[in-house]
């Protein structure tokens, strides 16, 4: 049997334009994200632990500790 457990490892903010944007025009979405001055509230960052008959696998989201640093 396989089970998946989400483990919150931190939190971060992203620009509002990342949450919802024009997916049909990637160039316009990139421009909106770059020019957006508003930020979200704190959003969770997760790592996932998968337990199967073969053992444990940990999948990281790829974020760093600097995720909440400006710039």
N, C-alpha and C positions, 0 to 999 in steps of 0.2 A: 504494500500500500504506500502511496506517495502523499506527503502532506507539504503544504507551503505555509510558511510563517513570515509575515511582514514585520520587520523590526525598524522602528523609527530611530535613525542615527543622527538627526539634526533637523534644522529648518532653514529656510531661506526666502528671500523675496525675489520676485521677477517683475518685469514691466508688464503693465496691464495688457498691452498689445500681444504679449505671448499667450495669454489665456484665450483670446478669441481674435481671429484675424481672417483676412481674405485668403483662404486656402486655394482658391482658384487662380490667384495671381501672386506667386511667391515673391516676385520683385517688390510689389507694393507692400506685402506683409513685412519684408525685411526693412523697408523704409519706415513703415509705421513703428516697428520695434525700436529702431535706432533713434527716431525722433520723439518717442513717447517719454514724457517726463514723470508719469505717475507710476507708482509701485504698488504691488499687492500687499496684503498683510502677510504674516509669516505662513509659509506653506511647508508641510512636512517633507522630509527626504527619507526615503526608505531603502533598506537593504533586504533582500529576500533569502530566506533559508529554506532550501528544498531538501526534505528527508525522504529517501527512497530505499529500496532494498539494496542498492549499490553503495549507500552511504549518504553523507551530507554534502550539499553544494551550496555555496554562498554567492549570490549575485549582487554586486554593488551597483549603485546608480551612477557612479563615476564622478560625483561631486567631490570637491575638496573642502578642507576646513576654511578656505578663503571665500566660500560662496556668499557670505554675508558682508564681505568687505566692499566698500564703494569702488567703482571703477571696473 
